[in-house]
């Protein structure tokens, strides 16, 4: 009798801990704005390639992900970033603007579009993106990154 009770108790504890694990896993996910179910595995692979600065290899995977799942802001933003890093500013701009059309407050697309404006020596537009980020998130990482890029641009170009 004691053995059955102990086994039942261990099962309940085990199931409870498993549920906590699932809850923690769900809580830890989601730095992107798109639900994981909407993304294809190709998106995740592409982001890993981008992290490794393999931009040209990431682009077809992002395109495939969009073809399979439809357009979503995270993939469009990453396509913009990969193209911009390869020097394809027009394509980068197009993808950032598409991402922002779907999701106007997308933090990454707003930051990266601001950085693209700086690369094009368009400080006023970069500052406008900074203002959009301020309104969208206050003092978030993306705001801080773009603000630092703008400050560096001003320093490099002797602008007060």
HELIX and SHEET records of a PDB file:
HELIX    1   1 UNK A    2  UNK A   28  1                                  27    
HELIX    2   2 UNK A   36  UNK A   38  5                                   3    
HELIX    3   3 UNK A   41  UNK A   51  1                                  11    
HELIX    4   4 UNK A   55  UNK A   69  1                                  15    
HELIX    5   5 UNK A   73  UNK A   85  1                                  13    
HELIX    6   6 UNK A   89  UNK A  102  1                                  14    
HELIX    7   7 UNK A  107  UNK A  119  1                                  13    
HELIX    8   8 UNK A  123  UNK A  137  1                                  15    
HELIX    9   9 UNK A  141  UNK A  156  1                                  16    
END                                                                             
